[in-house]
Amino acid sequence: MPVQEKEALKARMSTPAMMIPEAMQALMALGTSTRKSGVSITTLQLVELRASQINGCSVCVDMHSRDLKKAGESDERIFGVAARRDNPSFDEAERAALTLAEALTRVSDRPDPVPDQIWEEAAQHYDEKALASLILAIANINVWNRLNIAVRQPVGAWRG
């Protein structure tokens, strides 16, 4: 049976943040501010990738995987983000940040979205300013994921 060509994917509309310049500026400023807190950019990118995987945002999974690759990350680490618990290429601080990202992304999955155990593990590796940055970065990527998912933004469109 022949494979049928898939119709080119198109977004329903432009990304809402692109249509409202003040919103774009605010989201970009929030993203920039999280990179000035002492949390490594690599950790923040891993967190963005993991939240995007959970949310099924193909645009952000593609973008953050590419960004990590450009920054010199190994395929093992990029592909292993979702299974980092048993992957020795992640350190304890990265595991704690990724676990926090999962909890804050899946807030409706349990009665206590961020149990003390998850919080305390993250707090062992990050001071309050760094935790604030992680929380803001996780919130911001969740906003981007929802914007892209709502309009069905196809992979690659953001690359111009």
DSSP file (Angstrom, degrees, kcal/mol; ACC not computed):
  #  RESIDUE AA STRUCTURE BP1 BP2  ACC     N-H-->O    O-->H-N    N-H-->O    O-->H-N    TCO  KAPPA ALPHA  PHI   PSI    X-CA   Y-CA   Z-CA
    1    1 A M              0   0    0      0, 0.0     2,-0.0     0, 0.0     0, 0.0   0.000 360.0 360.0 360.0 124.4    0.0    0.0    0.0
    2    2 A P        -     0   0    0      0, 0.0     2,-0.4     0, 0.0     0, 0.0  -0.327 360.0-113.3 -69.2 146.4    1.6    3.3   -1.0
    3    3 A V        -     0   0    0      1,-0.0     2,-0.3    -2,-0.0     3,-0.0  -0.651  31.2-132.4 -77.5 128.3    2.3    5.9    1.6
    4    4 A Q        -     0   0    0     -2,-0.4     2,-0.2     1,-0.1    -1,-0.0  -0.601  23.4-108.4 -81.7 142.7    0.2    9.0    1.0
    5    5 A E        -     0   0    0     -2,-0.3     2,-0.4     1,-0.1    -1,-0.1  -0.489  34.3-122.1 -69.0 137.5    1.8   12.4    1.1
    6    6 A K        -     0   0    0     -2,-0.2     3,-0.1     1,-0.1    -1,-0.1  -0.646  26.1-112.4 -82.5 134.7    0.9   14.3    4.2
    7    7 A E        -     0   0    0     -2,-0.4    -1,-0.1     1,-0.1     2,-0.0  -0.400  43.6 -93.5 -63.5 140.4   -0.7   17.6    3.7
    8    8 A A        -     0   0    0      1,-0.1     2,-0.2    -2,-0.1    -1,-0.1  -0.321  43.7-120.1 -57.2 131.2    1.6   20.5    4.7
    9    9 A L        -     0   0    0     -3,-0.1     2,-0.4   146,-0.1    -1,-0.1  -0.544  32.5-171.3 -76.7 138.9    0.7   21.5    8.3
   10   10 A K        -     0   0    0     -2,-0.2     2,-0.1   143,-0.1    -1,-0.0  -0.980  23.4-115.9-131.2 143.4   -0.4   25.0    8.8
   11   11 A A        -     0   0    0     -2,-0.4   141,-0.2     1,-0.1   142,-0.1  -0.424  21.9-126.5 -70.9 151.9   -1.0   27.0   12.0
   12   12 A R  S    S-     0   0    0    139,-3.5     2,-0.3     1,-0.2    -1,-0.1   0.848  86.5 -24.5 -65.1 -34.6   -4.6   28.1   12.7
   13   13 A M  S    S-     0   0    0    138,-0.5    -1,-0.2    -3,-0.0   138,-0.0  -0.938  89.8 -62.9-162.9 173.9   -3.3   31.7   13.1
   14   14 A S  S    S-     0   0    0     -2,-0.3     5,-0.1     1,-0.1   139,-0.0  -0.316  72.2 -80.4 -63.7 153.9   -0.1   33.5   13.9
   15   15 A T    >>  -     0   0    0      1,-0.2     3,-1.6     2,-0.1     4,-1.2  -0.373  42.2-127.2 -55.2 129.0    1.3   32.9   17.4
   16   16 A P  H 3> S+     0   0    0      0, 0.0     4,-1.2     0, 0.0     3,-0.4   0.835 108.2  58.0 -51.8 -37.0   -0.8   35.2   19.7
   17   17 A A  H 34 S+     0   0    0      1,-0.2     7,-0.8     2,-0.2     8,-0.2   0.814 103.5  53.6 -65.7 -28.1    2.4   36.7   21.2
   18   18 A M  H <4 S+     0   0    0     -3,-1.6    -1,-0.2     1,-0.2    -3,-0.1   0.798 107.0  52.0 -72.9 -28.3    3.4   37.8   17.7
   19   19 A M  H  < S+     0   0    0     -4,-1.2    -2,-0.2    -3,-0.4    -1,-0.2   0.710 111.3  47.5 -82.0 -20.5    0.1   39.5   17.2
   20   20 A I  S >X S-     0   0    0     -4,-1.2     4,-1.8     1,-0.1     3,-1.2  -0.848  72.1-166.6-122.6  93.1    0.4   41.5   20.4
   21   21 A P  H 3> S+     0   0    0      0, 0.0     4,-2.6     0, 0.0     5,-0.2   0.801  86.1  56.7 -53.8 -35.6    3.9   43.0   20.5
   22   22 A E  H 3> S+     0   0    0      1,-0.2     4,-2.1     2,-0.2     5,-0.1   0.877 107.0  50.0 -65.0 -35.7    3.6   44.0   24.2
   23   23 A A  H <> S+     0   0    0     -3,-1.2     4,-2.7     2,-0.2     5,-0.2   0.922 110.4  49.5 -66.9 -44.0    2.9   40.3   25.1
   24   24 A M  H  X S+     0   0    0     -4,-1.8     4,-2.7    -7,-0.8     5,-0.2   0.933 111.0  49.7 -59.9 -46.4    5.9   39.2   23.0
   25   25 A Q  H  X S+     0   0    0     -4,-2.6     4,-2.5     1,-0.2    -1,-0.2   0.903 111.8  48.8 -59.8 -41.9    8.1   41.8   24.7
   26   26 A A  H  X S+     0   0    0     -4,-2.1     4,-2.4     2,-0.2    -2,-0.2   0.923 113.2  45.9 -65.5 -44.9    6.9   40.6   28.2
   27   27 A L  H  X S+     0   0    0     -4,-2.7     4,-2.3     2,-0.2    -2,-0.2   0.898 114.6  47.9 -65.7 -40.2    7.5   36.9   27.5
   28   28 A M  H  X S+     0   0    0     -4,-2.7     4,-2.5    -5,-0.2    -2,-0.2   0.907 111.8  50.2 -66.6 -41.2   10.9   37.6   26.0
   29   29 A A  H  X S+     0   0    0     -4,-2.5     4,-2.5    -5,-0.2    -2,-0.2   0.901 109.9  50.9 -63.9 -40.4   11.9   39.8   29.0
   30   30 A L  H  X S+     0   0    0     -4,-2.4     4,-1.5     2,-0.2    -2,-0.2   0.929 111.1  48.5 -62.3 -44.4   10.7   37.0   31.4
   31   31 A G  H  X S+     0   0    0     -4,-2.3     4,-0.6     1,-0.2    -2,-0.2   0.907 112.3  48.3 -61.4 -42.5   12.8   34.5   29.5
   32   32 A T  H >< S+     0   0    0     -4,-2.5     3,-1.0     1,-0.2    -1,-0.2   0.898 107.7  55.5 -64.5 -41.3   15.9   36.8   29.5
   33   33 A S  H >< S+     0   0    0     -4,-2.5     3,-1.4     1,-0.3    -1,-0.2   0.833 100.2  59.0 -64.2 -32.1   15.5   37.5   33.2
   34   34 A T  H >< S+     0   0    0     -4,-1.5     3,-0.7     1,-0.3     5,-0.3   0.730  97.1  62.4 -70.2 -19.0   15.6   33.8   34.1
   35   35 A R  T << S+     0   0    0     -3,-1.0    -1,-0.3    -4,-0.6    -2,-0.2   0.359  94.7  62.8 -86.8   6.8   19.0   33.5   32.6
   36   36 A K  T <  S+     0   0    0     -3,-1.4    -1,-0.2     1,-0.1    -2,-0.1  -0.040  80.4  84.8-117.4  29.9   20.5   35.9   35.0
   37   37 A S  S <  S-     0   0    0     -3,-0.7    -1,-0.1     2,-0.3    96,-0.1   0.470 104.6 -97.7-114.7  -4.0   20.0   34.0   38.2
   38   38 A G  S    S+     0   0    0      1,-0.4     2,-0.4    -3,-0.2    92,-0.1   0.293  84.5 123.8 100.4 -11.4   22.9   31.6   38.6
   39   39 A V  S    S-     0   0    0     -5,-0.3    -1,-0.4     1,-0.1    -2,-0.3  -0.705  72.1-106.7 -80.8 133.9   21.1   28.6   37.1
   40   40 A S     >  -     0   0    0     -2,-0.4     4,-2.2     1,-0.1     5,-0.2  -0.272  16.3-128.0 -62.5 145.5   23.0   27.3   34.2
   41   41 A I  H  > S+     0   0    0      1,-0.2     4,-2.6     2,-0.2     5,-0.2   0.869 110.7  58.0 -61.1 -35.8   21.6   28.0   30.8
   42   42 A T  H  > S+     0   0    0      2,-0.2     4,-2.5     1,-0.2    -1,-0.2   0.933 105.8  48.2 -59.9 -45.9   21.9   24.3   30.0
   43   43 A T  H  > S+     0   0    0      1,-0.2     4,-2.4     2,-0.2    -2,-0.2   0.925 111.8  49.8 -61.3 -44.0   19.7   23.4   33.0
   44   44 A L  H  X S+     0   0    0     -4,-2.2     4,-2.3     1,-0.2    -1,-0.2   0.903 111.5  48.6 -61.9 -40.5   17.1   26.0   32.0
   45   45 A Q  H  X S+     0   0    0     -4,-2.6     4,-2.4     2,-0.2    -1,-0.2   0.883 110.4  51.1 -67.3 -37.8   17.1   24.6   28.4
   46   46 A L  H  X S+     0   0    0     -4,-2.5     4,-2.6     2,-0.2    -2,-0.2   0.916 110.7  49.2 -63.2 -42.3   16.8   21.0   29.7
   47   47 A V  H  X S+     0   0    0     -4,-2.4     4,-2.5     2,-0.2     5,-0.2   0.908 111.0  49.9 -62.1 -43.8   13.8   22.1   31.8
   48   48 A E  H  X S+     0   0    0     -4,-2.3     4,-1.9     1,-0.2    -2,-0.2   0.895 111.3  49.2 -63.5 -39.8   12.3   23.9   28.8
   49   49 A L  H  X S+     0   0    0     -4,-2.4     4,-2.2     2,-0.2    -2,-0.2   0.935 111.4  48.8 -63.8 -46.2   12.7   20.7   26.8
   50   50 A R  H  X S+     0   0    0     -4,-2.6     4,-2.3     1,-0.2    -2,-0.2   0.929 111.8  47.3 -63.9 -46.0   11.1   18.5   29.4
   51   51 A A  H  X S+     0   0    0     -4,-2.5     4,-2.4     1,-0.2    -1,-0.2   0.905 112.0  51.8 -61.0 -39.6    8.1   20.7   30.0
   52   52 A S  H  X>S+     0   0    0     -4,-1.9     5,-2.2    -5,-0.2     4,-0.9   0.863 108.0  51.4 -66.1 -36.1    7.6   20.9   26.2
   53   53 A Q  H ><5S+     0   0    0     -4,-2.2     3,-0.6     2,-0.2    -1,-0.2   0.938 110.8  48.3 -63.2 -46.6    7.8   17.1   25.9
   54   54 A I  H 3<5S+     0   0    0     -4,-2.3    -2,-0.2     1,-0.2    -1,-0.2   0.913 115.0  44.8 -60.3 -43.8    5.1   16.7   28.6
   55   55 A N  H 3<5S-     0   0    0     -4,-2.4    -1,-0.2    -5,-0.2    -2,-0.2   0.596 108.3-124.1 -79.5 -10.8    2.9   19.3   27.0
   56   56 A G  T <<5 +     0   0    0     -4,-0.9     2,-1.2    -3,-0.6    -3,-0.2   0.835  51.5 159.2  71.9  32.1    3.4   17.8   23.5
   57   57 A C     >< -     0   0    0     -5,-2.2     4,-2.5     1,-0.2    -1,-0.2  -0.746  18.7-174.5 -90.2  96.0    4.6   21.1   22.0
   58   58 A S  H  > S+     0   0    0     -2,-1.2     4,-2.4     1,-0.2     5,-0.2   0.843  80.1  56.8 -63.3 -34.2    6.5   19.9   18.9
   59   59 A V  H  > S+     0   0    0     94,-0.3     4,-2.7     1,-0.2    -1,-0.2   0.946 112.2  40.7 -60.8 -48.7    7.7   23.4   18.1
   60   60 A C  H  > S+     0   0    0      2,-0.2     4,-2.9     1,-0.2     5,-0.3   0.860 112.9  53.8 -73.0 -35.4    9.4   23.8   21.5
   61   61 A V  H  X S+     0   0    0     -4,-2.5     4,-2.0    -9,-0.2     5,-0.2   0.944 113.7  44.3 -60.2 -46.4   10.7   20.3   21.6
   62   62 A D  H  X S+     0   0    0     -4,-2.4     4,-2.3    -5,-0.2    -2,-0.2   0.952 116.4  45.7 -61.3 -51.5   12.3   20.9   18.2
   63   63 A M  H  X S+     0   0    0     -4,-2.7     4,-2.6     1,-0.2    -2,-0.2   0.925 115.5  44.1 -62.1 -48.0   13.7   24.3   19.2
   64   64 A H  H  X S+     0   0    0     -4,-2.9     4,-2.3     2,-0.2    -1,-0.2   0.847 112.4  52.7 -72.0 -32.1   15.1   23.4   22.6
   65   65 A S  H  X S+     0   0    0     -4,-2.0     4,-2.2    -5,-0.3    -1,-0.2   0.928 112.5  45.7 -63.5 -44.2   16.6   20.2   21.3
   66   66 A R  H  X S+     0   0    0     -4,-2.3     4,-2.8    -5,-0.2    -2,-0.2   0.906 111.7  51.6 -65.0 -42.3   18.4   22.1   18.5
   67   67 A D  H  X S+     0   0    0     -4,-2.6     4,-1.7     1,-0.2    -1,-0.2   0.920 111.1  47.9 -61.3 -43.4   19.5   24.8   21.0
   68   68 A L  H  <>S+     0   0    0     -4,-2.3     5,-2.7     2,-0.2    -1,-0.2   0.909 111.6  50.2 -63.2 -41.7   21.0   22.2   23.3
   69   69 A K  H ><5S+     0   0    0     -4,-2.2     3,-1.6     1,-0.2    -2,-0.2   0.925 109.8  50.3 -62.5 -44.9   22.7   20.5   20.4
   70   70 A K  H 3<5S+     0   0    0     -4,-2.8    -1,-0.2     1,-0.3    -2,-0.2   0.829 106.0  57.2 -61.6 -31.9   24.2   23.8   19.2
   71   71 A A  T 3<5S-     0   0    0     -4,-1.7    -1,-0.3    -5,-0.2    -2,-0.2   0.456 127.5 -99.5 -80.6   0.2   25.4   24.4   22.7
   72   72 A G  T < 5 +     0   0    0     -3,-1.6    -3,-0.2     1,-0.3    -2,-0.1   0.556  68.2 154.4  97.6   8.4   27.4   21.2   22.6
   73   73 A E      < -     0   0    0     -5,-2.7    -1,-0.3    -6,-0.2     2,-0.1  -0.427  44.0-114.7 -70.4 146.7   25.0   18.9   24.5
   74   74 A S     >  -     0   0    0      1,-0.1     4,-2.3    -2,-0.1     3,-0.2  -0.402  15.8-120.1 -77.7 155.5   25.3   15.2   23.6
   75   75 A D  H  > S+     0   0    0      1,-0.2     4,-3.3     2,-0.2     5,-0.4   0.877 113.7  62.6 -59.4 -37.3   22.5   13.2   21.9
   76   76 A E  H  > S+     0   0    0      1,-0.2     4,-1.2     2,-0.2    -1,-0.2   0.909 108.2  40.5 -56.2 -44.3   22.5   11.0   25.0
   77   77 A R  H  4 S+     0   0    0      2,-0.2     4,-0.5    -3,-0.2    -1,-0.2   0.902 116.7  48.4 -73.6 -40.9   21.5   13.9   27.3
   78   78 A I  H >< S+     0   0    0     -4,-2.3     3,-0.9     1,-0.2     4,-0.2   0.955 118.4  39.6 -63.7 -49.0   19.0   15.4   24.8
   79   79 A F  H 3< S+     0   0    0     -4,-3.3     3,-0.4     1,-0.2    -1,-0.2   0.748 114.5  56.4 -71.5 -22.8   17.3   12.1   24.1
   80   80 A G  T >< S+     0   0    0     -4,-1.2     3,-0.9    -5,-0.4    -1,-0.2   0.405  72.5 101.4 -92.3   2.7   17.5   11.1   27.8
   81   81 A V  G X  S+     0   0    0     -3,-0.9     3,-1.2    -4,-0.5    -1,-0.2   0.903  83.5  48.7 -55.1 -45.2   15.7   14.1   29.4
   82   82 A A  G 3  S+     0   0    0     -3,-0.4    -1,-0.3     1,-0.3     3,-0.2   0.747 120.6  37.2 -69.1 -22.3   12.5   12.2   29.9
   83   83 A A  G X  S+     0   0    0     -3,-0.9     3,-1.0    -4,-0.2    -1,-0.3  -0.140  76.3 129.1-119.0  36.1   14.3    9.2   31.4
   84   84 A R  G X   +     0   0    0     -3,-1.2     3,-1.6     1,-0.2     6,-0.2   0.685  51.5  81.5 -69.9 -18.2   17.0   11.1   33.4
   85   85 A R  G 3  S+     0   0    0      1,-0.3    -1,-0.2    -3,-0.2    -2,-0.1   0.855 106.8  28.0 -57.3 -35.4   16.3    9.3   36.7
   86   86 A D  G <  S+     0   0    0     -3,-1.0    -1,-0.3     3,-0.0    -2,-0.2   0.129  98.9 102.1-112.1  19.0   18.4    6.4   35.6
   87   87 A N    X   -     0   0    0     -3,-1.6     3,-1.7    -7,-0.1    -7,-0.0  -0.907  57.1-157.5-108.9 112.8   20.8    8.2   33.2
   88   88 A P  T 3  S+     0   0    0      0, 0.0    -1,-0.1     0, 0.0    -4,-0.1   0.556  83.2  79.0 -68.1  -5.5   24.2    8.9   34.8
   89   89 A S  T 3  S+     0   0    0    -13,-0.1     2,-0.4     2,-0.1   -12,-0.1   0.569  84.1  73.7 -79.6  -5.3   24.8   11.8   32.3
   90   90 A F  S <  S-     0   0    0     -3,-1.7     2,-0.1    -6,-0.2    -3,-0.0  -0.892  78.1-138.8-105.4 136.6   22.6   14.0   34.5
   91   91 A D     >  -     0   0    0     -2,-0.4     4,-2.4     1,-0.1     5,-0.2  -0.395  30.6-100.1 -86.7 172.1   23.8   15.4   37.8
   92   92 A E  H  > S+     0   0    0      1,-0.2     4,-2.3     2,-0.2     5,-0.2   0.858 121.6  53.0 -61.7 -37.9   21.6   15.6   40.9
   93   93 A A  H  > S+     0   0    0      2,-0.2     4,-2.3     1,-0.2    -1,-0.2   0.917 110.1  47.8 -65.1 -42.7   20.9   19.3   40.5
   94   94 A E  H  > S+     0   0    0      2,-0.2     4,-2.6     1,-0.2    -2,-0.2   0.913 111.1  51.2 -64.0 -41.7   19.7   18.7   36.9
   95   95 A R  H  X S+     0   0    0     -4,-2.4     4,-2.3     1,-0.2    -2,-0.2   0.912 110.3  49.5 -60.9 -41.7   17.5   15.8   38.1
   96   96 A A  H  X S+     0   0    0     -4,-2.3     4,-2.2     2,-0.2    -2,-0.2   0.910 111.7  48.1 -64.5 -42.3   16.0   18.0   40.8
   97   97 A A  H  X S+     0   0    0     -4,-2.3     4,-2.3     1,-0.2    -2,-0.2   0.904 112.9  48.2 -64.9 -41.5   15.3   20.8   38.3
   98   98 A L  H  X S+     0   0    0     -4,-2.6     4,-2.2     2,-0.2    -2,-0.2   0.869 110.7  50.8 -68.5 -36.2   13.7   18.4   35.8
   99   99 A T  H  X S+     0   0    0     -4,-2.3     4,-2.3     2,-0.2    -2,-0.2   0.900 110.4  49.6 -67.0 -40.3   11.6   16.8   38.5
  100  100 A L  H  X S+     0   0    0     -4,-2.2     4,-2.7     2,-0.2     5,-0.2   0.911 109.4  52.7 -62.4 -42.1   10.4   20.3   39.6
  101  101 A A  H  X S+     0   0    0     -4,-2.3     4,-1.5     1,-0.2    -2,-0.2   0.907 109.2  49.2 -60.1 -42.6    9.6   21.1   36.0
  102  102 A E  H  X S+     0   0    0     -4,-2.2     4,-2.1     2,-0.2    -1,-0.2   0.931 112.1  48.1 -62.5 -45.0    7.5   17.9   35.7
  103  103 A A  H  < S+     0   0    0     -4,-2.3    -2,-0.2     1,-0.2     6,-0.2   0.925 113.9  45.5 -63.2 -44.6    5.6   18.7   38.9
  104  104 A L  H  < S+     0   0    0     -4,-2.7     3,-0.4     1,-0.2    -1,-0.2   0.723 114.8  48.7 -73.4 -20.1    4.9   22.3   37.9
  105  105 A T  H  < S+     0   0    0     -4,-1.5     2,-0.3    -5,-0.2     3,-0.2   0.800 113.6  46.1 -84.8 -32.1    3.9   21.3   34.4
  106  106 A R    ><  +     0   0    0     -4,-2.1     3,-1.9    -5,-0.2     4,-0.3  -0.340  69.4 148.1-104.8  50.5    1.6   18.5   35.6
  107  107 A V  T 3   +     0   0    0     -3,-0.4     3,-0.5    -2,-0.3    -1,-0.2   0.738  69.5  51.1 -62.8 -24.2   -0.2   20.5   38.3
  108  108 A S  T 3  S+     0   0    0     -3,-0.2    -1,-0.3     1,-0.2    -2,-0.1   0.440  87.9  84.7 -92.7   2.5   -3.5   18.7   38.0
  109  109 A D  S <  S+     0   0    0     -3,-1.9    -1,-0.2    -6,-0.2    -2,-0.1   0.642  98.9  17.8 -80.8 -13.8   -2.0   15.2   38.2
  110  110 A R  S    S-     0   0    0     -3,-0.5    -1,-0.1    -4,-0.3     4,-0.0  -0.990  76.8-111.6-153.8 158.1   -2.0   15.0   42.0
  111  111 A P  S    S+     0   0    0      0, 0.0     3,-0.1     0, 0.0    -1,-0.1   0.850 116.2  40.3 -62.1 -35.1   -3.6   16.8   45.0
  112  112 A D  S    S-     0   0    0      1,-0.2    -4,-0.1    -3,-0.1    -3,-0.0  -0.858  76.1-168.9-113.7  93.3   -0.3   18.3   46.1
  113  113 A P  S    S+     0   0    0      0, 0.0    -1,-0.2     0, 0.0    -7,-0.1   0.828  82.6  30.8 -56.6 -36.4    1.3   19.3   42.8
  114  114 A V  S    S-     0   0    0     -3,-0.1     5,-0.1   -10,-0.1   -14,-0.0  -0.773  86.0-158.9-124.0  86.3    4.7   20.1   44.3
  115  115 A P    >>  -     0   0    0      0, 0.0     4,-2.2     0, 0.0     3,-0.6  -0.186  31.3-107.4 -61.4 156.2    5.2   17.7   47.3
  116  116 A D  H 3> S+     0   0    0      1,-0.2     4,-3.5     2,-0.2     5,-0.3   0.852 118.2  60.5 -53.4 -38.0    7.7   18.7   50.0
  117  117 A Q  H 3> S+     0   0    0      1,-0.2     4,-1.9     2,-0.2    -1,-0.2   0.912 107.8  43.5 -59.6 -43.5   10.1   15.9   48.8
  118  118 A I  H <> S+     0   0    0     -3,-0.6     4,-2.1     2,-0.2    -1,-0.2   0.930 116.7  47.3 -67.5 -44.9   10.4   17.5   45.3
  119  119 A W  H  X S+     0   0    0     -4,-2.2     4,-2.7     1,-0.2    -2,-0.2   0.936 112.5  48.6 -61.9 -47.4   10.7   21.0   46.7
  120  120 A E  H  X S+     0   0    0     -4,-3.5     4,-1.2     1,-0.2    -1,-0.2   0.864 109.2  53.0 -64.2 -36.5   13.3   20.0   49.3
  121  121 A E  H  X S+     0   0    0     -4,-1.9     4,-0.6    -5,-0.3     3,-0.4   0.934 112.5  44.5 -63.6 -45.1   15.4   18.2   46.7
  122  122 A A  H >X S+     0   0    0     -4,-2.1     4,-1.7     1,-0.2     3,-1.3   0.907 110.2  55.5 -64.7 -40.7   15.4   21.3   44.5
  123  123 A A  H 3< S+     0   0    0     -4,-2.7    -1,-0.2     1,-0.3    -2,-0.2   0.728  98.1  63.2 -67.1 -21.6   16.2   23.5   47.5
  124  124 A Q  H 3< S+     0   0    0     -4,-1.2    -1,-0.3    -3,-0.4    -2,-0.2   0.768 115.7  30.8 -69.2 -24.9   19.3   21.4   48.3
  125  125 A H  H << S+     0   0    0     -3,-1.3     2,-0.4    -4,-0.6    -2,-0.2   0.621 120.4  47.2-109.2 -18.0   20.8   22.4   44.9
  126  126 A Y  S  < S-     0   0    0     -4,-1.7    -1,-0.2   -87,-0.0   -88,-0.0  -0.985  70.0-135.1-132.8 136.2   19.4   25.9   44.3
  127  127 A D     >  -     0   0    0     -2,-0.4     4,-2.8    -3,-0.1     5,-0.2  -0.204  45.5 -88.6 -75.9 179.0   19.2   29.0   46.5
  128  128 A E  H  > S+     0   0    0      1,-0.2     4,-2.6     2,-0.2     5,-0.2   0.871 127.7  50.8 -62.2 -38.3   15.9   31.0   46.6
  129  129 A K  H  > S+     0   0    0      2,-0.2     4,-2.1     1,-0.2    -1,-0.2   0.920 113.1  46.1 -64.7 -42.4   16.9   33.2   43.7
  130  130 A A  H  > S+     0   0    0      2,-0.2     4,-2.6     1,-0.2    -2,-0.2   0.892 112.0  51.0 -67.4 -39.3   17.8   30.2   41.6
  131  131 A L  H  X S+     0   0    0     -4,-2.8     4,-2.7     2,-0.2    -2,-0.2   0.913 108.8  52.1 -62.6 -41.3   14.5   28.5   42.6
  132  132 A A  H  X S+     0   0    0     -4,-2.6     4,-2.5    -5,-0.2    -2,-0.2   0.920 110.1  49.2 -59.2 -43.1   12.6   31.6   41.6
  133  133 A S  H  X S+     0   0    0     -4,-2.1     4,-2.7     2,-0.2    -2,-0.2   0.917 110.7  49.3 -63.4 -44.2   14.3   31.6   38.3
  134  134 A L  H  X S+     0   0    0     -4,-2.6     4,-2.6     2,-0.2     5,-0.2   0.933 111.9  48.5 -60.6 -46.1   13.5   27.9   37.7
  135  135 A I  H  X S+     0   0    0     -4,-2.7     4,-2.6     1,-0.2    -2,-0.2   0.923 113.6  46.8 -61.9 -44.6    9.9   28.5   38.6
  136  136 A L  H  X S+     0   0    0     -4,-2.5     4,-2.7     2,-0.2    -1,-0.2   0.900 112.3  50.0 -64.3 -40.7    9.6   31.5   36.3
  137  137 A A  H  X S+     0   0    0     -4,-2.7     4,-2.4     2,-0.2    -2,-0.2   0.903 112.1  47.9 -64.5 -40.5   11.3   29.6   33.5
  138  138 A I  H  X S+     0   0    0     -4,-2.6     4,-1.9     2,-0.2    -2,-0.2   0.919 113.3  47.5 -66.4 -43.7    9.0   26.6   33.9
  139  139 A A  H  X S+     0   0    0     -4,-2.6     4,-1.8    -5,-0.2    -2,-0.2   0.922 112.5  50.5 -61.9 -43.4    5.9   28.9   33.9
  140  140 A N  H  X S+     0   0    0     -4,-2.7     4,-2.4     1,-0.2    -2,-0.2   0.910 109.8  47.8 -64.6 -44.0    7.2   30.8   30.9
  141  141 A I  H  X S+     0   0    0     -4,-2.4     4,-2.8     1,-0.2    -1,-0.2   0.870 108.9  55.4 -67.7 -33.2    7.8   27.6   28.8
  142  142 A N  H  X S+     0   0    0     -4,-1.9     4,-2.2     2,-0.2    -1,-0.2   0.881 107.5  50.0 -64.5 -36.5    4.4   26.4   29.8
  143  143 A V  H  X S+     0   0    0     -4,-1.8     4,-2.4     2,-0.2    -2,-0.2   0.958 111.9  47.1 -62.7 -50.4    2.9   29.6   28.4
  144  144 A W  H  X S+     0   0    0     -4,-2.4     4,-2.5     1,-0.2     5,-0.2   0.910 111.1  52.4 -58.3 -42.8    4.8   29.2   25.1
  145  145 A N  H  X S+     0   0    0     -4,-2.8     4,-2.6     1,-0.2    -1,-0.2   0.931 110.7  47.0 -58.3 -46.1    3.7   25.6   24.9
  146  146 A R  H  X S+     0   0    0     -4,-2.2     4,-2.3     2,-0.2    -1,-0.2   0.877 110.9  51.4 -66.6 -37.6    0.1   26.6   25.3
  147  147 A L  H  X S+     0   0    0     -4,-2.4     4,-1.4     2,-0.2    -1,-0.2   0.940 114.5  43.2 -62.7 -46.7    0.3   29.4   22.8
  148  148 A N  H  X>S+     0   0    0     -4,-2.5     5,-2.6     1,-0.2     4,-0.6   0.881 114.9  49.0 -68.0 -38.8    1.9   27.0   20.2
  149  149 A I  H ><5S+     0   0    0     -4,-2.6     3,-0.8    -5,-0.2    -1,-0.2   0.905 106.8  56.4 -67.4 -41.4   -0.5   24.2   20.9
  150  150 A A  H 3<5S+     0   0    0     -4,-2.3    -1,-0.2     1,-0.2    -2,-0.2   0.884 116.8  34.2 -59.0 -40.3   -3.6   26.4   20.7
  151  151 A V  H 3<5S-     0   0    0     -4,-1.4  -139,-3.5    -5,-0.2  -138,-0.5   0.428 108.1-122.2 -96.3   1.5   -2.7   27.6   17.2
  152  152 A R  T <<5 -     0   0    0     -3,-0.8    -3,-0.2    -4,-0.6    -4,-0.1   0.930  34.7-162.7  56.2  49.5   -1.2   24.2   16.1
  153  153 A Q      < -     0   0    0     -5,-2.6   -94,-0.3    -6,-0.1    -1,-0.2  -0.474  12.9-131.9 -64.9 120.6    2.1   25.9   15.3
  154  154 A P    >   -     0   0    0      0, 0.0     3,-1.4     0, 0.0     4,-0.4  -0.414  25.8 -93.5 -77.3 152.9    4.0   23.4   13.0
  155  155 A V  T 3  S+     0   0    0      1,-0.2   -96,-0.1     2,-0.1  -146,-0.1  -0.324 108.3  23.2 -58.9 139.4    7.6   22.5   13.6
  156  156 A G  T >  S+     0   0    0    -97,-0.2     3,-1.1    -3,-0.1     4,-0.2   0.102  89.2 103.2  93.7 -23.1   10.1   24.6   11.7
  157  157 A A  G X  S+     0   0    0     -3,-1.4     3,-1.4     1,-0.3    -2,-0.1   0.852  77.1  58.3 -63.0 -33.9    7.9   27.6   11.2
  158  158 A W  G 3  S+     0   0    0     -4,-0.4    -1,-0.3     1,-0.3    -3,-0.1   0.724  92.6  68.9 -69.1 -20.6    9.7   29.6   13.9
  159  159 A R  G <         0   0    0     -3,-1.1    -1,-0.3     1,-0.1    -2,-0.2   0.562 360.0 360.0 -76.9  -5.9   13.0   29.2   12.1
  160  160 A G    <         0   0    0     -3,-1.4    -3,-0.1    -4,-0.2    -2,-0.1   0.464 360.0 360.0  87.2 360.0   11.7   31.5    9.4
